[in-house]
Structures are given as structure tokens and as C-alpha cells.
Amino acid sequence: MSESPSGMSRRARRLRAMLWSIVLIAAGGMLLPLTAYVWTATVQAQESAEKAQADGKNPRSEYWREVREAAPGYTAVRGQETDVLIQSRGQVWREVRNGPVMIIGAIMVVGMIILLAAYHLKTGGAKLEHRTGRKILRWAMSDRVLHWYTAVLFIILAITGLSLLWGRAVLMPILGKEGFAVWAGIAKPVHDYLSLAFTAGLIVMLLKWFHHNIPTAYDREWFRQAGGYFGGGHPPAGFANGGEKAYYWVLVVGGTALVISGFYMLFPNLGFERAAMQNANIIHNASALILCTAVIAHIYLGTLGSEGALEGMITGEVDEGWARQHHGVWLDEVQQGHGRPAPEASGRSAAAPT
Ligand code: HEM
């Protein structure tokens, strides 16, 4: 083995050169990408500082003002929103979400509960005026399963979703920070996963009941008389009355906004920008609050507010007296042999005595 004058073997020298090469490559790999930072932090910062000083302004606050106003900087991660240092619009989103959306939403939901309670205390709701004992089929089994499937999911989604929106204000003082963190950790995945099952139910339900909800001329009269809920009259109504049709169309429009905006937030990796996600969040919250307000009214009218309605959605059959009171045009159609609501009715008397 040949030895150098320094006494180091050729092999040892090669090994030392190799080690130095590795160190240099590793150091270069780490340091070279930082040159852009160094450039920004020194040369550019110097230039803007000189410019700002010439203008008589504080260079640091000028720098952050520019960043806040979305002046492009440098981001190591390239791709979506490259060079955006701070997305200041997020501040606007937070203020809108935690301000008008939360407050107006609370006024709508709580206001609707107070109005319904006041109405019920004053009138006692629409009583079934004359129970005939004769039953007619209104909701087939498939309709009832669809309704309760969608309704139960909606209620779970409303509870978990509103926990996320109002949780800090309402639940945190009750459960404490840790307790709320545990609950929010459960509510969020439950909300995310069940939203898919709810969407499927909502779409099928709205498609299946579309034909009941096409507006007719006499719906206007129903609205003119406010459904008879304030004067005791029985305005004309088909299978669905004017109010139910309005509710259906609120579900169509609000449900579409809710589902599409929810999709944006559920799949952020599909390439949506932060601004789109923030818009989606506001639309999702607003449509959810509108739907919750409408559903609260619907639940009241389907239970205490209209005696005899709930038995239809549970057993499938309603009393003929209830049908006369709330859906006179539909009852006439059924008795004339038209407009039977479901295949189960075929082969039975339209208004079969029980
Ligand atoms: C505990 C909660 C609920 C109760 C007690 C309830 C009760 C009822 C009742 C009794 C009916 C039949 C009305 C009739 O025969 O004319 C009905 C219909 C209907 N329900 Fe519900 N429901 C509830 C929740 C929901 C939810 C959460 C949704 C949708 C998100 C929904 C959507 C509908 C629709 C579209 C109809 C048909 C149109 C109408 O009658 O208004 N329901 N519900």
C-alpha cells in the first residue's frame, strides 16, 4: 500500500474526500433553497426600507401592511396560492362567521321557537275538528322510511353542526374547555360521515315527492288565508298544501346550497382555494341555519301544531276528517278514485272505514 509523505494511505484519503463531498452536498441541499429567503430578507427588505424611509414611513409596518394587502412574497411550497404569505381575507371570513352569521342565525332559530311557543300558548294549535274514524292511506311504507331516515340524520347533523358553530359561545362555558374539546372531537367526524348518508336521503326524498309540490293556482288562496291557522278556515289544498310546498322548495334550494358548500369543505384536497372554502363555509352556515329554522316550524306543524298529522307519518294512514280539514282537494281526488298516494292504496277503498 502506497503511503503519502503525510503518512496517510490513498484509501484513507479517498474516504476523507468522499465524506467531505457528502457533507458539502447535504449542506448545499439545505442552504441553497434558503438563498431566496436571504435575498428577500436582505436585498429586498433593504430596498423597501430605504424607500419607506425616504417616504418617512416605518419600514416594518409598511412591510406587514403590504403582506396584509396580499403583496406576493416567497413561499417554499409551490402550487396553490404560491407566494401568498398571509391570506388576509380569512380575517373577514372570521368576522362574518363569528358576527352576523352566528348572531342572525341565533335570532332566527330562537325567534322561531319563541314564535311557535307563543302561537301554541295562544291557540293550542290546529285541533282535529271531527275525527270520523275512517282512515285513508297517505304515506306508503317507502315514504315513511325515507322521511324518518332523512329526518333523524338531519337532526343529528343539526346538533353536531350547531355544536361546531355555537359551541365556543354556548357549550364551552357549560362543558369547560376540555369537555368541549372532547365533544367537538366526536361531533366533527360524526357530522362529516353522516352528511353523505343524509345527502343521499335528501336527494331521493326531494325527487320522489316532487310531483306533490308543483305550485297550483289555489295555493295562493291558502297563503291568503295563512293556511287557516289564524282564522280557523280551511283553505283549498291538494296532497301538499301551500305551506308544505313552500317548505319543500326551501329544502330544494337550501339543501342544494348546503350540500354543495359542504362538499367543498369535506374535500379540501380537490384543489379549492382558501377563498372558495371561506365562501363555502359562510354559505353552509347560512343555509343550515335557514333549514334549521324551517325544520323547527315543520316539526311543530307535524306534531303539536296539527293534530292528526303525525299519525299519518307513523302508520301511513290519516283520519278522513283530518284530510278534509287540511287537504280537501286531495281528499276529493282520492274519493273520486284519482290521486291515490301510493301503490299500497290500490285494491282498497279510497276512504276505507276501519
Ligand atoms: C322530529 C322531526 C320531524 C317530524 C315530527 C316530522 C313530521 C312530519 C309529518 C307528520 C309529515 C306529514 C305531513 C302531512 O302528512 O301533510 C311530514 C312531512 C314531511 N317532512 Fe317531516 N318531520 C320531521 C323532520 C323532518 C326533517 C328533518 C325533514 C327534512 C330535512 C322533513 C321533511 C319532510 C317533508 C319534505 C315532508 C313532506 C312535505 C310536508 O308535508 O311538509 N321532516 N313530516
Boltz pocket constraint, residues with backbone or C-beta under 6 A from the ligand:
constraints:
  - pocket:
      binder: B
      contacts: [[A, 138], [A, 147], [A, 150], [A, 151], [A, 152], [A, 154], [A, 155], [A, 209], [A, 239], [A, 240], [A, 243], [A, 244], [A, 245], [A, 247], [A, 248], [A, 251], [A, 295], [A, 298], [A, 299], [A, 301], [A, 302], [A, 303], [A, 309], [A, 310], [A, 311], [A, 312], [A, 313]]
      max_distance: 6.0
